[in-house]
């Protein structure tokens, strides 16, 4: 009996030693070969069905990324009711990313009535999370609760992580709050969930709460909080976290270092980011990617390419790195290196995905290699809407609109059209001013259901306006359910472009009523409207908004203010804006020179021109138009000619037709008609209607009828679409009494579908704008205005005024001609202003056409008789009438 007991004890000790040795050998196996040898021993010893060894083998094969062998071991012991073996296979499959199979085994386990335990659920929950299978996740959660395992720490951690990965942060927080016990993993699961889902404020809040609870952060905590600091651009919190990383010794962790690198790039702190990278003991592909992408995002494209060349000597880049470098090549327009990177992709065996191909299309387009772009596009097996849009955008950039429309037709068949495509196609119809194409695209937009998209609607408002269909533009605007700031900016600009400035003002007021805050673009759309109406009050209100919203340092806004004030009759305010501007570009100086020109301040314009050159700002073509114009309206002939000569001599600028027109105007306005005609004949460019028009206008003013008739014939030869030149020629023939010629020109204007702009003038009194047309008899206080003009005519006659009937361009009797002169719009506006303002109050009148010679004379008399200062802005310039004289010195 004693011998038997002794033998039994010895046998047990031997088995225990064997089990222990095998277990240790299994745990320490570092190669597949070693594992196979141990597996063979286990089979030889008949232990392959042992729950302990089979479970260990399943797990060990999983560690070596050999799930097939794990499954084979499990198959050897199937069917089994041992939960440890089921747990082992489920865990093995989960660790190898075979989540669907893992859930399949969990389902089989439940069907066989094998009861899961607390070790089963973490792997099952992880599989649900990885597959984003919310329904299954909820079922598993219910199973956990039914089995009374809801308080288990590891299961709780897995459930918090699962709900976070589903994006269900309310459920994750509810789970977290219900946990009776929490560890660092619990906090990490919640913090990383908030961070990964973009809830950066909450991620930081819970991180700080964990610190207050005494939880010591680990590398997982830090790598979750760093993106939150970067996303919020919370520099202070980011720097504190960096200090903590150094303090607790996590700086050697490559994931943490990569997180710090990314964070500092989001802070735009290049020096710190580079220092982190340089001090990293271990760098992986992510480190290089982050550095290269960071440099590229900061528009340091050349440096990002240099870093890429360094990287390829040590690491094989991934597709993310390559696409970042391709973007940099596109921005630098470096076709040679772009092709090198593309070739590197091919030789390196990179599987180019849709995103990479789209970036290649864009890169080649930016490098002006349209054929290469199309080559990439055509060989793509799978194209998404971005691919099509990228290719269409390439053709748009290269003004190849026929190919754009061909691609769009194919795209429609493939049903790849999205809102971005619609916006791009609308831009094509806008560029071509093709209203039929625009309407066709509008129909497609309705069919595709994009007519509620704000961006698409904004593009349609713009397209119709630029195609000259303001009513259609307004219809789209009115049918929009929501208007954003861009919508308002677009409709205001549309009104300005169409010339309907009254509607533009109404839209501005409606925008302000609806509480939409303006931006710099709004201001740039509004100010031209104020300029046209000379609405200084409205302009000043907008100027106040500019200060309130902090746009005063914006250079284009300052430039627009200078122009607005100058056109609203306030040169003083233009000067003040100019003087306050800390940064001035060529447009700023040109606007100021042009303003001086409008007021006949040629001397000041020349001084500004010299100051501009002294500050190092180089004048452009527009600047020279402005300075020659200014000289012309001040009678500074020699100075204007000197400026014209400077263009080629000093700035290598080839004079354009508008510069020659300015010189003709400069000479002829000063009475040098013969010299002006000689200049035209010596021009290297063929003179157009604008050239002859400048000369004809001066001939008419100076009374040089012989030259005027000759020039009128030249204008009629030009076949211009500008009605103004025909009217000018017609007026010359009217002065000569050649009424048959006048009738012929007027008939020609009608036959060509051209329209003469009717003369109109307006005046603003007590916040109300009053508009008067030539010969207008249907306005408020017409009788009083007519009576006052009659009284003034009598007073002027006593002062020696004689009506200049040459400015009545109709074949009627002399008495009727005098009545017609009295009905000119500026006279009606002046008389209305005299009746409705206090004596001595200055008047400001705006006119859409050039002031005629007789009205110019009459306004001088009125300023003297009524003792009023009258500022008149006509199509050419400002005239300040005071005490019987005009600031223009008759140069207009």
HUBELLIN-V107131 format. One record per backbone hydrogen bond with DSSP energy under -1.0 kcal/mol. CO is the residue of the C=O (numbers start at 1). NH is the residue of the N-H. Records with the same first field share a line. If there is no record, write none. Layout:
# HUBELLIN-V107131
CO: NH / NH
This chain:
# HUBELLIN-V107131
1: 5
2: 6
3: 7
4: 8
5: 9
6: 10
7: 11
8: 12
9: 13
10: 14
11: 15
12: 16
13: 17
14: 18
15: 19
16: 20
17: 21
18: 22
19: 23
20: 24
21: 25
22: 26
23: 27
24: 28
31: 35
32: 36
33: 37
34: 38
35: 39
36: 40
37: 41
38: 42
39: 43
40: 44
41: 45
42: 47
43: 46
47: 50
50: 54
51: 55
52: 56
53: 57
54: 58
55: 59
56: 60
57: 61
58: 62
59: 63
60: 64
61: 66
62: 65
66: 70
67: 71
68: 72
69: 73
70: 74
71: 75
72: 76
82: 86
83: 87
84: 88
85: 89
86: 90
87: 91
88: 92
89: 93
90: 94
91: 95
92: 96
93: 98
94: 97
97: 99
98: 102
99: 103
100: 104
101: 105
102: 106
103: 107
104: 108
105: 109
106: 110
107: 111
108: 112
109: 114
110: 113
117: 120 / 121
120: 124
121: 125
122: 126
123: 127
124: 128
125: 129
126: 130
127: 131
128: 133
132: 134
133: 137
134: 138
135: 139
136: 140
137: 141
138: 142
139: 143
140: 144
141: 145
142: 146
143: 147
144: 149
145: 148
149: 152
152: 156
153: 157
154: 158
155: 159
156: 160
157: 161
158: 162
159: 163
160: 164
161: 165
162: 166
163: 168
164: 167
167: 169
168: 172
169: 173
170: 174
171: 175
172: 176
173: 177
174: 178
176: 179
183: 187
184: 188
185: 189
186: 190
187: 191
188: 192
189: 193
190: 194
191: 195
192: 196
193: 197
194: 199
195: 198
198: 200
199: 203
200: 204
201: 205
202: 206
203: 207
204: 208
205: 209
206: 210
207: 211
208: 212
209: 213
210: 215
211: 214
218: 222
219: 223
221: 225
222: 226
225: 229
226: 230
227: 231
228: 232
229: 234
233: 235
234: 238
235: 239
236: 240
237: 241
238: 242
239: 243
240: 244
241: 245
242: 246
243: 247
244: 248
245: 250
250: 253
253: 257
254: 258
255: 259
256: 260
257: 261
258: 262
259: 263
260: 264
261: 265
262: 266
263: 267
264: 269
265: 268
269: 273
270: 274
271: 275
272: 276
273: 277
274: 278
275: 279
277: 280
284: 288
285: 289
286: 290
287: 291
288: 292
289: 293
290: 294
291: 295
292: 296
293: 297
294: 298
295: 300
296: 299
299: 301
300: 304
301: 305
302: 306
303: 307
304: 308
305: 309
306: 310
307: 311
308: 312
311: 314 / 315
318: 322
319: 323
320: 324
321: 325
322: 326
323: 327
324: 328
325: 329
326: 330
327: 331
328: 332
329: 334
333: 335
334: 338
335: 339
336: 340
337: 341
338: 342
339: 343
340: 344
341: 345
342: 346
343: 347
344: 348
345: 350
346: 349
350: 352
353: 357
354: 358
355: 359
356: 360
357: 361
358: 362
359: 363
360: 364
361: 365
362: 366
363: 367
364: 369
365: 368
369: 373
370: 374
371: 375
372: 376
373: 377
374: 378
375: 379
384: 388
385: 389
386: 390
387: 391
388: 392
389: 393
390: 394
391: 395
392: 396
393: 397
394: 398
395: 400
396: 399
399: 401
400: 404
401: 405
402: 406
403: 407
404: 408
405: 409
406: 410
407: 411
408: 412
409: 413
410: 414
411: 416
418: 422
419: 423
420: 424
421: 425
422: 426
423: 427
424: 428
425: 429
426: 430
427: 431
428: 432
429: 434
433: 435
434: 438
435: 439
436: 440
437: 441
438: 442
439: 443
440: 444
441: 445
442: 446
443: 447
444: 448
445: 450
450: 453
453: 457
454: 458
455: 459
456: 460
457: 461
458: 462
459: 463
460: 464
461: 465
462: 466
463: 467
464: 469
465: 468
469: 473
470: 474
471: 475
472: 476
473: 477
474: 478
475: 479
484: 488
485: 489
486: 490
487: 491
488: 492
489: 493
490: 494
491: 495
492: 496
493: 497
494: 498
495: 500
499: 501
500: 504
501: 505
502: 506
503: 507
504: 508
505: 509
506: 510
507: 511
508: 512
509: 513
510: 514
511: 516
512: 515
519: 523
520: 524
521: 525
522: 526
523: 527
526: 529 / 530
527: 531
528: 532
529: 533
530: 534 / 535
534: 536
535: 539
536: 540
537: 541
538: 542
539: 543
540: 544
541: 545
542: 546
543: 547
544: 548
545: 549
546: 551
551: 554
554: 558
555: 559
556: 560
557: 561
558: 562
559: 563
560: 564
561: 565
562: 566
563: 567
564: 568
565: 570
570: 574
571: 575
572: 576
573: 577
574: 578
575: 579
576: 580
577: 581
585: 589
586: 590
587: 591
588: 592
589: 593
590: 594
591: 595
592: 596
593: 597
594: 598
595: 599
596: 601
597: 600
598: 878
600: 602
601: 605
602: 606
603: 607
604: 608
605: 609
606: 610
607: 611
608: 612
609: 613
610: 614
611: 615
612: 617
613: 616
620: 624
621: 625
622: 626
623: 627
624: 628
625: 629
626: 630
627: 631
628: 632
629: 633
631: 634 / 636
635: 637
636: 640
637: 641
638: 642
639: 643
640: 644
641: 645
642: 646
643: 647
645: 649
646: 650 / 651
647: 653
656: 660
657: 661
658: 662
659: 663
660: 664
661: 665
662: 666
663: 667
664: 668
665: 669
667: 672
668: 671
671: 673
672: 676
673: 677
674: 678
675: 679
676: 680
677: 681
678: 682
680: 683
688: 692
689: 693
690: 694
691: 695
692: 696
693: 697
694: 698
695: 699
696: 700
697: 701
698: 702
699: 703 / 704
703: 705
704: 708
705: 709
706: 710
707: 711
708: 712
709: 713
710: 714
711: 715
712: 716
713: 717
715: 718
722: 725
723: 727
724: 728
725: 729
726: 730
727: 731
728: 732
729: 733
730: 734
731: 735
732: 736
733: 738
737: 739
738: 742
739: 743
740: 744
741: 745
742: 746
743: 747
744: 748
745: 749
746: 750
747: 751
748: 752
749: 754
750: 753
759: 774
760: 848
761: 772
762: 846
763: 770
765: 768
768: 765
770: 763
772: 761
773: 776
779: 782
781: 785
782: 786
783: 787
784: 788
785: 789
786: 790
787: 791
788: 792
789: 793
790: 794
791: 795
792: 796
793: 797
794: 798
796: 801
797: 800
803: 805
804: 807
805: 808
810: 812
813: 817
814: 818
815: 819
816: 820
817: 821
818: 822
821: 824
823: 775
824: 828
825: 829
826: 830
827: 831
828: 832
829: 833
830: 834
831: 835
832: 836
838: 841
843: 871
845: 873
846: 762
852: 856
853: 857
854: 858
855: 859
856: 860
857: 861
858: 862
859: 863
860: 864
861: 865
862: 866
863: 868
869: 843
870: 881
871: 845
872: 879
873: 847
877: 874
879: 872
880: 887
881: 870
882: 885
885: 882
886: 889
888: 891
